[in-house]
């Protein structure tokens, strides 16, 4: 499923892609299919990685449920305590 971020982040990723650097070198990826909302996405997905603030999880799950293929899974990635 394409990333869904704030419009400013989407514009920056569309323009420049994503870069990360560290002890394993510098890496860059681009060419993403980007969307502002699940309704803009066509197709069904066998797996969706969901990385949102914990208080947004329920709403986003409800929005993306229709995009799951039969037997598909949502993998919710949370950070911080209490998630």
PyMOL commands that set and color helices and strands:
alter all, ss='L'
color gray80, all
select helices_A, chain A and resi 7-16+38-40+54-67
alter helices_A, ss='H'
color red, helices_A
select strands_A, chain A and resi 18-22+25-29+45-50+68-76
alter strands_A, ss='S'
color yellow, strands_A
deselect
rebuild
show_as cartoon
